[in-house]
Amino acid sequence: MTPEGKVKAAVKKVLNSYSNVWYFMPVLTGYGVAGIPDFICSVGGKFLAIECKAEDGRLTAMQVKTIDDINRIGGRAYVIGPDEVTDLKALVNMMGGVKK
């Protein structure tokens, strides 16, 4: 598994531990929209987008723009690396996540 794949697996584990979290992972096939985060989520009805990166991963210009746009209109968009998975738990709890 790639380093970024490990981060995605850890994010899935966190999200799956909540009863009121729904998520979708868009698959880019050449017909998708560039810059879309790896996870599109609803936490108790609140919008959350998560971009996963390996420790040395860098955002593309489109990813930066998309994350900024989401945050500007009142959604929440974050970049999660291997060291931020614990922070994701705190964020989901703060957003009203209900543990299973």
Legacy VTK file of the C-alpha trace (Angstrom):
# vtk DataFile Version 3.0
C-alpha trace
ASCII
DATASET POLYDATA
POINTS 100 float
0.000 0.000 0.000
1.283 3.467 -0.853
1.950 6.005 1.932
-1.077 8.017 0.773
-3.114 4.805 0.661
-2.258 4.226 4.330
-3.555 7.700 5.194
-6.779 7.029 3.255
-7.243 3.721 5.109
-6.759 5.489 8.452
-9.274 8.204 7.458
-11.825 5.532 6.447
-11.358 3.823 9.814
-12.066 7.088 11.640
-15.091 7.981 9.506
-16.543 4.466 9.780
-16.431 4.682 13.576
-19.257 7.272 13.578
-22.949 6.536 13.134
-23.831 9.902 11.577
-21.013 10.234 9.047
-21.567 9.541 5.357
-18.724 9.750 2.858
-17.942 9.230 -0.784
-14.574 8.860 -2.474
-14.693 10.314 -6.000
-12.776 8.305 -8.563
-10.973 10.304 -11.217
-11.202 8.546 -14.555
-10.229 11.380 -16.828
-13.796 12.660 -16.856
-13.848 13.999 -13.291
-13.160 17.481 -12.016
-9.535 18.192 -11.102
-8.852 19.247 -7.524
-11.755 17.396 -5.880
-10.739 16.150 -2.401
-10.332 12.427 -1.703
-13.326 12.278 0.663
-16.618 14.148 0.386
-18.422 13.781 3.714
-21.470 14.730 5.698
-21.068 14.816 9.474
-24.543 15.144 10.930
-25.539 17.205 7.901
-22.427 19.400 7.882
-20.154 19.378 4.815
-16.597 18.103 5.222
-14.016 17.495 2.489
-10.723 15.704 3.169
-7.636 15.630 0.975
-5.169 12.924 2.009
-1.456 13.349 1.529
1.580 11.291 2.371
4.070 12.967 4.669
5.877 14.641 1.772
2.790 15.187 -0.399
2.086 18.587 -1.900
-1.194 20.078 -2.994
-1.742 20.986 -6.618
-2.889 24.504 -7.459
-6.386 23.137 -8.206
-6.514 21.342 -4.840
-5.555 24.560 -3.041
-8.244 26.493 -4.939
-10.913 23.862 -4.252
-10.096 23.690 -0.526
-10.124 27.492 -0.312
-13.455 27.671 -2.182
-15.086 25.106 0.126
-13.900 26.924 3.251
-14.891 30.322 1.834
-18.538 29.299 1.409
-18.855 27.799 4.889
-17.936 24.162 4.345
-14.934 22.570 5.971
-12.040 21.244 3.937
-8.807 19.901 5.379
-5.601 18.231 4.321
-4.876 15.142 6.398
-1.457 13.554 6.524
-0.200 10.670 8.654
0.225 12.934 11.691
-3.233 14.543 11.480
-5.461 11.459 11.763
-5.922 12.068 15.506
-6.861 15.669 14.685
-9.541 14.307 12.328
-11.177 12.472 15.246
-11.302 15.720 17.228
-12.708 17.591 14.214
-15.475 15.045 13.596
-16.351 15.122 17.303
-16.467 18.939 17.220
-18.761 18.797 14.166
-21.207 16.627 16.125
-20.012 13.158 15.170
-21.708 10.362 17.114
-19.550 7.319 17.833
-21.038 3.912 16.989
LINES 1 101
100 0 1 2 3 4 5 6 7 8 9 10 11 12 13 14 15 16 17 18 19 20 21 22 23 24 25 26 27 28 29 30 31 32 33 34 35 36 37 38 39 40 41 42 43 44 45 46 47 48 49 50 51 52 53 54 55 56 57 58 59 60 61 62 63 64 65 66 67 68 69 70 71 72 73 74 75 76 77 78 79 80 81 82 83 84 85 86 87 88 89 90 91 92 93 94 95 96 97 98 99
